């Protein structure tokens, strides 16, 4: 298969697996069958595009069009009310990059996303592989470990804020009784710990769901064969299960990083508002502050463009470097 | 600036909305449906509708609704509809988006720090003093208490917006706690240190004092109360281009360094932005607390001890100190581009808000100060201040001395961003990460870049 199509394969193998967890033997043949039959499915060649239209409209109106607007505005200097717009070249970008805090925000975002991704994927995989071994009451465990994903991020943020409020939180009092100082309004490590915990608490559930689906897609006979060859539980996991899970792992790696970069606004806004001393001021939170608190849409547009470039570059790197090592069944 | 507890709760809902994705909202999708303004005003039951966007929900929301209902009942021509549009920044964002989509409300409530953004966008609003003149309603800046009038007036002394909810920071103190160490209420910062130390040494409190809205109370109000200079061009009142911050000058550096050393010794504790630290005072963990006078009702409903309100401490030896504090809160802006028949209604409603009885109702129910002289007279005459002497503290601070050219207030573009920068700086100092001078130098440089960028838009 030419390398260009690898991305598509990755979507085909990892996404549908959650819908059809029982898929194992003969799946390859089955897939080939559907693919060939797709050609003859539509009588009119425009019909598929027509059926795609609602979805495409949503994408264009809510994603492509605003992104283009942001791109245009990033080269203009505009008053909050849109008065006196004039072309200003790359001055907005220069302002952002020389603001003295932007590069720090990049650093904060990288630390935050790495910590969150590693922890939530690690916990998700650990729990999923343990639950996979359980025979009785598996559904109950699955529900328990998956439900935190259903909690809106804003609620999760408030919850953790409440538990770890430096003065009245139950968690803070517990830490105080253990003589561990805790005050995330001043201490940067505490603030980062708080938002990482709150994010991981939610993301681990998302990762758990996908790993569970991934584990179910692993053919039992492969594991049985490994056992017969004398592989212990540890060896079975690292040499058989983990490589076979790699499409899921790769998909989750990409999704987790994108999630942290783009969507972790609410937890930060509720718990730390980017503080203390900008220590949790991630790139996406900066955009919010500039656009909605400072009414400075031009600067926010420039930051949005930079963020999009940043995440796109990151995703391309991930596909190029890691995807080669991913084993698709 | 909003000082009530429900602010944090509103943040939760706001965040959920904001999740919708920054890029898409950036493009101005924020414009929400409002009554159409296509030439003819919207009428209901034959009345002309006036849309009034507020940042008030909860108790403040019902207080403002009460006033609106009274106005609607007082005449038959107009009907004011108060619409809650979220937090202050959200109201401003929504107003901007609506204006750009030609669907601006008739009247918008804009917080103090948004004043420069509004005022410098000439054409977006109808200046209130002109509106009143056109409608033959007597109106002058001098109708308002000194600090409110001077804070919102233009360089030529006119009011482009109507000063509305106004408060100012005061010192709250735990009466029994101070008495137990035989301390008087401090009037200077030096005494704050002494009394705070006594409370800690005697084990009466975990910390001596804490501070709410540190950016507002320890930079902006600290400057005017002690007659210091916050920014060049009379704190931005006499210019947009070339304005530079002065927050890394000795008065501010010394003050922040002093707070940092008190933070170390336990005399002071930093506990976050806005009114979050009020909990410490209410729980009796600190003996003194600096916050907005509008925080009074929240403290009164929570505190299980007798507490008093006193004037802010000043820096002993600062020439002219104590000078005057300025208001924080919001003013009401009349937006342009609406059907001409609605403007007399806007004028009538705003004029109604200025009356003694409405101001008295508002002040006694919310803890804000009355902003018109009529309101102060009304409350003085009916004996309110005699029964509630604490309520007079804020007014005394605001009118302590007539504001001079450096103490009218702070009129800077992108002021919310400058507050963020100040907060980042002081937390770095309180965490022991940077010295006060280093942190404030960095803050000054970052703030000046923000001001230069704002100026370049004009």
Interface residues (C-beta under 8 A of the other chain):
Chain A: X62 X63 X65 X66 X67 X69 X70 X73 X77 X78 X79 X80 X81 X82 X83 X84 X88 X91 X95 X98 X99 X100 X101 X152 X153 X154 X155 X157 X158 X166 X167 X168 X183 X185 X186 X187 X188 X262 X263 X265 X266 X269 X270 X273 X274 X275 X276 X277 X278 X281 X284 X287 X288 X289 X290 X291 X292 X293 X294 X295 X296 X297 X299 X300 X301 X304 X308
Chain B: X11 X12 X13 X14 X15 X16 X18 X19 X21 X22 X23 X24 X25 X26 X27 X28 X29 X89 X90 X92 X93 X96 X99 X100 X114 X117 X120 X121 X123 X124 X270 X271 X272 X273 X276 X279 X280 X283 X285 X414 X416 X417 X420 X423 X424 X425 X427 X428 X430 X431 X433 X442 X445 X446 X449 X450 X453 X454 X456 X457 X458
